[in-house]
Amino acid sequence: MEFTSLLAMLLVGAIAGWLSGKIMEGRGFGLFGNIVVGIVGAFLAGLIFPALGFAVGGGLLSSILFATAGAVILLFLIGLIRRG
């Protein structure tokens, strides 16, 4: 993996994690945790959305939007597990 693609993935993950923490209000995990949630959320979105028929387009903005949606889903699921 190239350094630039790794850096881009971390940047998208950081932005997506921060946005998902804001959307889910108080369910974030701090900066490092949000980056991890954002990266895992991007992976989750890459699996879920194409299976549902949504195309994950190219470009930075669409990557951030889909990663944020995946991170929000992940935070929601983590919240359900924490309650149980």
HELIX and SHEET records of a PDB file:
HELIX    1   1 PHE A    3  ILE A   23  1                                  21    
HELIX    2   2 GLY A   30  ALA A   51  1                                  22    
HELIX    3   3 LEU A   60  ARG A   83  1                                  24    
END                                                                             
